[in-house]
Amino acid sequence: MIKLDHIAINTNDLDKTLEFYQKIGYDLIKVFNDSNYRWATLSLNKTSLEIFETKEVVPHVAYSFSSDKEAAKLITSLNYKMDNMEIFYGNLNRKSFFIEDNNGNQIQFIKK
């Protein structure tokens, strides 16, 4: 089943942005430090928000999937080919890849 996993946004100041979203009601789950950037995961009810302190363009909407076959079927229906997907695992060691919607927005798919 494909489900909304998180929404990711950029910031120039992670600490100030965390303070803003915590005032809205988000709970801070974890702050990560990488050699290229810092980022944090927050949660509000069942909605996750990831905030990246970086100059790279990484805003995206992420969906999770549980079956490679299911993801392949969806990707094919969107006119992408799974064998062309650049699959990576990242810091959290989870299978992931990006596509773009018809407006160039980044969409991430994560295997969970």
C-alpha positions, 0 to 999 in steps of 0.5 A: 500500500502506498501511503504518505510518509512525510513532507520535506522543506528547506530552511536557512536556520534549523533551530529557528524553524524547529521552534516555529513548528514546535509552537504549531504543535509538532513534536521533535523526533530527532535531529540528524547531522551529516557532513553536507547538512543538518536535518530534523524529523518532526511529527504532528498527529500522524503527519511527519515533517522533515526540515533540511538546513541546506542550500541544496534543493530538497523540498519534496513529498515522500510516500512509503511502499512495502512491496517492490512489485507494487512500486514498480506497477505504480512507477510504470503507470506514471511512465517511468521505468524502475530499471532507470530509477537511481535507488539509494539507501541514505543515512537511515538505510532504507531503499529510496528513489525520486521521480518528478511530477508533471510540474517538476516537484520532487516525489520520493518513494521509500520502502518500509 
